[in-house]
């Protein structure tokens, strides 16, 4: 293998920021998309969405529900999770933030000063907390009450500080940290896009974040990726709820 290989499921999820970084920086790579669920399970999920509750109470038949591709690959990857990044040297890196940091160090996407690195790390931790709040509810019992909590209380508590931090850097007209794009921009832009999938008006109180998201997603290589199949049709989460 002479180029990087990124492997993730057939959804945006945790792999999308990695796809953005690779595409935006013209990094030669193979993006391998594998189905997480079998075709039969996909058909069932349109009527009865697959949730973590079903998995934990054993009403979810993994042998029936998971795709053959994922059942074969799962034991072979670190921690039995995706995404993973395989390097030309044979290293297999798991966990989204670890992959992003590896690429950021390699391709100069980690700021220019020690203060930049610290601020990027702070923003990534903050974003991860907000993203987990969406995932816990979407893969659990995603009903109207949970969605309302996300939209009215939980996500605003995450978005307001992001708006403030963005404004501190050149008035919020550029990137999150410093004068050039960093891996935090790909991760947080994808988080904001996921928030919009939860509620299409959620960024209205945050004009800087809204404009920032439009700037990042309109970067030519990212826009090209989002506009073509199979990426154009990917849902945000594997459970297909959003």
C-alpha positions as CSV (number, residue, x, y, z in Angstrom):
1,X,0.0,0.0,0.0
2,X,1.6,3.3,-1.1
3,X,-1.1,5.8,0.0
4,X,-3.2,6.4,3.1
5,X,-6.4,4.3,3.5
6,X,-9.3,5.7,5.5
7,X,-12.0,3.2,6.5
8,X,-15.4,4.2,7.9
9,X,-19.0,3.2,7.7
10,X,-21.6,4.4,5.1
11,X,-22.6,7.5,7.1
12,X,-21.0,10.8,7.9
13,X,-20.6,10.2,11.6
14,X,-17.1,10.2,13.1
15,X,-15.4,9.8,9.8
16,X,-16.6,12.9,8.0
17,X,-14.0,15.4,9.5
18,X,-11.3,13.0,8.3
19,X,-12.7,13.0,4.8
20,X,-12.8,16.8,4.8
21,X,-9.2,17.1,5.9
22,X,-8.0,14.6,3.3
23,X,-10.0,16.1,0.5
24,X,-9.3,19.8,1.3
25,X,-5.5,19.2,1.4
26,X,-5.3,17.0,-1.7
27,X,-3.8,14.2,0.3
28,X,-3.6,11.0,-1.8
29,X,-5.7,8.4,-0.1
30,X,-8.2,5.6,-0.5
31,X,-11.6,6.3,1.2
32,X,-13.1,2.9,1.9
33,X,-16.8,3.0,2.8
34,X,-18.3,-0.1,4.3
35,X,-22.0,-0.8,5.2
36,X,-22.5,-1.3,8.9
37,X,-25.8,-3.1,8.6
38,X,-27.0,-5.9,6.4
39,X,-29.5,-5.1,3.6
40,X,-32.3,-6.9,5.6
41,X,-31.5,-4.9,8.7
42,X,-31.5,-1.7,6.7
43,X,-35.0,-2.5,5.4
44,X,-36.2,-3.2,9.0
45,X,-34.5,-0.1,10.3
46,X,-36.7,2.1,8.1
47,X,-39.7,1.0,10.2
48,X,-38.0,0.3,13.5
49,X,-34.7,2.2,13.9
50,X,-31.8,0.4,15.5
51,X,-30.9,1.8,18.8
52,X,-28.4,1.1,21.6
53,X,-31.3,0.1,23.8
54,X,-32.1,-2.7,21.4
55,X,-28.4,-3.8,21.4
56,X,-28.1,-3.7,25.2
57,X,-31.3,-5.7,25.9
58,X,-30.3,-8.3,23.3
59,X,-33.3,-7.7,21.0
60,X,-30.7,-6.7,18.3
61,X,-29.4,-9.8,16.4
62,X,-25.9,-8.9,15.5
63,X,-25.4,-11.9,13.2
64,X,-28.5,-10.9,11.3
65,X,-28.1,-7.1,11.4
66,X,-24.4,-6.4,10.8
67,X,-23.1,-6.6,7.3
68,X,-20.7,-9.3,6.3
69,X,-18.1,-6.7,5.5
70,X,-18.2,-5.3,9.0
71,X,-18.3,-8.7,10.8
72,X,-15.2,-9.7,8.9
73,X,-13.3,-6.4,9.5
74,X,-14.3,-5.7,13.1
75,X,-11.9,-8.2,14.8
76,X,-9.0,-6.9,12.6
77,X,-9.1,-3.3,13.6
78,X,-7.9,-1.7,16.9
79,X,-10.5,-1.6,19.6
80,X,-13.0,-3.1,17.1
81,X,-14.1,0.3,16.0
82,X,-14.1,2.7,13.0
83,X,-12.8,5.0,11.7
84,X,-9.3,3.7,11.2
85,X,-6.4,5.1,9.1
86,X,-3.9,2.8,7.6
87,X,-0.5,4.4,6.7
88,X,1.8,3.3,3.9
89,X,4.2,2.2,6.6
90,X,1.7,-0.3,7.9
91,X,0.5,1.6,11.0
92,X,-3.2,1.3,11.8
93,X,-4.5,4.3,13.7
94,X,-7.9,4.3,15.3
95,X,-10.1,7.0,17.0
96,X,-11.1,10.1,15.2
97,X,-9.2,12.6,17.2
98,X,-6.0,10.5,17.1
99,X,-6.3,10.2,13.3
100,X,-6.9,13.9,12.9
101,X,-3.9,14.8,15.1
102,X,-1.7,12.4,13.2
103,X,-2.7,14.1,9.9
104,X,-2.5,17.5,11.4
105,X,1.1,17.0,12.6
106,X,2.1,15.5,9.3
107,X,0.5,18.1,7.0
108,X,1.0,21.3,9.1
109,X,-2.6,21.6,10.3
110,X,-2.0,22.1,14.0
111,X,-1.5,25.9,14.2
112,X,1.8,27.7,14.2
113,X,2.6,28.3,17.9
114,X,2.3,26.4,21.2
115,X,-0.6,28.7,22.1
116,X,-2.3,27.6,18.8
117,X,-1.9,24.0,19.7
118,X,-3.3,24.4,23.1
119,X,-6.3,26.4,21.8
120,X,-7.0,23.8,19.1
121,X,-6.9,21.0,21.7
122,X,-9.3,22.9,24.0
123,X,-11.8,23.4,21.1
124,X,-11.6,19.7,20.1
125,X,-12.4,18.6,23.7
126,X,-15.3,21.1,23.8
127,X,-16.6,19.9,20.4
128,X,-16.3,16.2,21.5
129,X,-18.5,16.8,24.5
130,X,-21.2,18.4,22.4
131,X,-21.0,15.6,19.7
132,X,-21.4,12.9,22.4
133,X,-24.6,14.5,23.6
134,X,-26.1,14.1,20.2
135,X,-24.9,10.5,19.8
136,X,-26.0,9.4,23.2
137,X,-29.6,10.6,22.5
138,X,-29.7,9.5,18.8
139,X,-28.6,6.0,19.6
140,X,-30.7,5.8,22.7
141,X,-34.3,6.8,22.9
142,X,-34.5,9.6,20.3
143,X,-38.0,10.9,20.9
144,X,-39.5,14.4,20.8
145,X,-38.5,15.2,24.4
146,X,-34.9,14.3,23.9
147,X,-34.7,16.3,20.8
148,X,-36.2,19.3,22.6
149,X,-33.6,19.0,25.3
150,X,-30.9,19.0,22.8
151,X,-32.2,22.0,20.9
152,X,-33.3,24.2,23.8
153,X,-30.6,23.5,26.4
154,X,-27.8,21.1,25.7
155,X,-26.5,22.2,22.3
156,X,-26.9,26.0,23.0
157,X,-24.6,25.5,26.0
158,X,-22.0,24.1,23.6
159,X,-22.6,26.6,20.7
160,X,-22.5,29.8,22.7
161,X,-18.9,29.3,23.8
162,X,-17.9,28.3,20.3
163,X,-19.4,31.5,19.0
164,X,-17.4,33.5,21.6
165,X,-14.1,31.7,20.8
166,X,-14.6,32.2,17.1
167,X,-15.2,36.0,17.6
168,X,-11.9,36.3,19.6
169,X,-9.9,35.3,16.5
170,X,-10.1,38.1,14.0
171,X,-13.6,39.0,14.8
172,X,-14.9,35.6,13.7
173,X,-14.3,36.2,10.0
174,X,-11.6,33.5,9.4
175,X,-10.7,30.3,11.1
176,X,-11.1,29.1,14.7
177,X,-7.4,29.5,15.5
178,X,-4.7,31.6,13.9
179,X,-4.5,32.7,10.3
180,X,-4.8,29.4,8.6
181,X,-7.0,26.3,8.6
182,X,-6.4,23.6,11.3
183,X,-7.9,20.2,11.9
184,X,-10.2,21.8,14.5
185,X,-12.0,23.6,11.6
186,X,-12.9,20.3,9.9
187,X,-14.0,18.7,13.1
188,X,-16.1,21.6,14.4
189,X,-17.6,22.4,10.9
190,X,-18.8,18.8,10.8
191,X,-20.2,19.2,14.3
192,X,-22.1,22.3,13.3
193,X,-23.5,20.6,10.3
194,X,-24.7,17.7,12.5
195,X,-26.4,20.2,14.8
196,X,-28.3,21.5,11.8
197,X,-29.5,18.0,11.1
198,X,-31.0,17.9,14.6
199,X,-32.6,21.3,14.0
200,X,-32.3,23.4,10.9
201,X,-32.6,26.7,12.8
202,X,-30.2,26.0,15.6
203,X,-27.5,28.3,14.3
204,X,-29.7,31.3,13.8
205,X,-28.7,32.8,17.2
206,X,-25.0,32.4,16.3
207,X,-24.4,34.4,13.1
208,X,-20.6,34.0,13.3
209,X,-20.8,30.2,13.5
210,X,-23.4,30.1,10.7
211,X,-21.2,32.1,8.4
212,X,-18.1,30.2,9.5
213,X,-19.8,26.9,8.6
214,X,-20.7,28.2,5.2
215,X,-17.1,29.2,4.6
216,X,-15.7,25.9,5.5
217,X,-18.2,23.8,3.6
218,X,-17.9,26.0,0.5
219,X,-14.1,25.4,0.2
220,X,-13.8,23.9,-3.3
221,X,-12.6,20.4,-2.4
222,X,-15.0,20.0,0.5
223,X,-17.9,21.2,-1.7
224,X,-16.9,18.8,-4.4
225,X,-16.8,15.9,-1.9
226,X,-20.2,16.7,-0.5
227,X,-21.7,17.1,-3.9
228,X,-20.9,13.7,-5.3
229,X,-22.0,10.2,-4.6
230,X,-21.8,8.2,-2.4
231,X,-21.1,11.1,0.0
232,X,-24.0,13.2,-1.1
233,X,-26.5,10.5,0.1
234,X,-24.8,9.7,3.4
235,X,-26.9,10.2,6.5
236,X,-25.3,11.7,9.6
237,X,-25.5,8.6,11.8
238,X,-25.5,4.9,11.0
239,X,-28.9,4.5,12.7
240,X,-30.3,6.8,10.0
241,X,-32.3,8.9,12.5
242,X,-30.5,12.0,11.3
